């Protein structure tokens, strides 16, 4: 019995889940067969079910599933390297899921697993947490299926609610979010066409983006607190819906210097969205100028973060800036002057005392 070809952009875990459902093979049974064929392959799939890295894994999977090894390798071919950590690849577009003929025919898209994508570029709506799609749904514990039953079986209802909340966010803000996501995504994968459209050709800012996203995705506090990026997000954007607010779960206390993997471990799309928007304001401020009349220069963006970030965060950024290309080291000098500038009014002074 022939099995379907993978959808364009489908993740490996989604494709293998569909295969298991089609042939009524449980996941632990498939993994046991792969382990017998090649123990390293089973370890690779356990570590990363979408992008396994150990040699020989695809041959073992092909021998067990009777699928083409070439097809398997193609499905597992990464689009760039800035992927979410495997445990938090649970985001999906409800509008995409609603277009599937049935729950079983739903599938996961590689774009949803990319750390720099938090909105569906096809439907212009935020991704939200969906624990399982397609045949993965049947493999969830019963209590999770009961709790998420309406979300998975009637995704069009959830999609309407998400879109309604998203449309209440100012259009200029939503447009800025798309530009920020497209910018960092294109840099991360080296997409020449998008880089040219965004005027990033021959740009040397990739390392600066990585450092800023790393800086912004942690709290730099001695207690569990929200990410530093939220310091630059106006309170007027907070609301009852996760797609509307930029808040997320509190970040743990730092025990060592942060790494870019900290950003890729953020499962909350709204929090990564805030990080990318604030980094965009630091790197390409001209794209966010139209937002200033909405919130005011003192209430929004990188300027507010520079003035309010803890001393430990500033010292870390300063050390990272030492290895930046010359023009970005010069830009850091501008930020230093901004941070050290005196408040222009008593109101500013009081506000800054409350932030520092």
Steps between C-alpha positions, in 0.01 A plus 500: 500500500658826383544784743455865407784735414594765759337839478726787398669622817372216720710408800649153540312428825169587330577282198601199707194545723283486187681184392439339839133590485463372145647161586375484863851487646550646848788739552681282755478205259649704215778632726580146621537383139726795419707429811558144385599622154733772630519602869654838406201575278252451783710729722509764225122493462449510874722809531343681204201338326507756216869565437702192607873546452674164552634321186294213367173591666303542175609162364373333817167685480467409131564133569230492768236707320577391142492868408755651263817609679524793260152616601581461869821703463307769313236529773767529768700763311506812722408842370773692681626426847295716736247235595305478823618242751308173442288518821349837402418429134131502583387812311256485209269713288138411572392629160740257330370214714140592419573459128583131543235251390505327836685505831713206385610685187636800689877540491774718650692754297876559532430873523310448825811341650724794411588721795463820296147431374210580733228582247362312201617689193221340296207597723652799685415370844704399806608146564374353826591195705347182358646190668441259211362496148400224261574146615710638787165589656419133559831453681427762768389388847123483534476796738680727252270390219197578713634842602593594143220321318316809376822671393609206288169377363360848427806717433292745293324616818830569671634667185214750501568593863874535442451715191247722676747571782788550256307758296470715812876551495582816298565425133834686508614274782398184319685618190812573704485151650492345154801704384696407814423130457577503128829680564639264758364193316666607173831566678483166680454297181681730256197551273648727232167617353358608835829653610504712186138606548575598860825675400717258695731393216865510612369575848723411794238509776430128548724476807345817642152352456606183682648694790202732535249214491706319763510814715129569467364150563613476864399710801841588653329505841583321822145366508282335238374782279386576141751539217691826467328560162171571677652814652463664159145384431220749589255384762218597265577184300429272793160335495316187595611306194850356464504600134437862594727540797876470481533350843612145552614266768755633744858416407717312753786663687824501299770275643748565217534722196207449262537333162302527180344164586311689774306681228436174315363350823222761528179312432277808530472658152397838641822524701722419202295751301584772754871407491517528122309828494729662758811370320358641177460839664868490598629386160257649246324777691382663176249216453332570835485879488130490412428334834628792707186714466298206634692465825753784531880480489531468880258209532605267222796321355874459524559847646296411805681167535845660476417741780330241719696176463684370810874565530579129451315497169679814381840359594427179308391694192809719520725193506320353199524827308880485514492230229243676277596651162622863523174671405311305763759580768443863406124448539561355845683822586181689417307272734753566775451875464124448509523290816723754675302807392326695774118492516343800335237557767409420858236260369766316298728482803226348714413252228859388454552459875210259493658300217860480616 
